[in-house]
Amino acid sequence: MTYDLLAHFIKIGGTVAFTSVFVLAIIYALWPQNRERFERAAHLPLETHDAPETDHD
């Protein structure tokens, strides 16, 4: 009886915890103040940095 009660509590608690973390991550991602930071991060792979080319002859 104790094991079943504890197992049920852990299942419910885990579901609530993971759902809460997921909802908080979505809120963080969609928060208006984070938009500029995410826009800059999205464009990082497209930026070109002119690194000096070396000749290995």
C-alpha positions, -999 to +999 in steps of 0.1 A: +000+000+000+028+025+009+047+017-023+017+022-045+008+055-028+044+067-031+047+056-068+014+074-076+026+106-059+060+105-077+042+100-111+019+129-105+047+151-091+070+143-120+042+152-145+035+185-128+072+193-125+080+186-161+049+204-174+059+234-153+094+234-167+080+232-202+056+260-197+083+282-181+106+275-211+079+285-236+071+317-216+109+325-215+112+319-252+082+341-261+089+369-236+091+402-255+124+414-239+142+382-251+133+388-287+163+409-297+187+384-280+172+355-299+172+374-332+209+381-328+215+344-319+195+333-350+217+354-373+251+343-359+256+314-383+250+338-412+276+363-402+309+362-420+341+369-402+370+377-425+397+355-411+431+359-426+438+331-450+471+313-446+490+297-475+502+262-466+524+257-496 
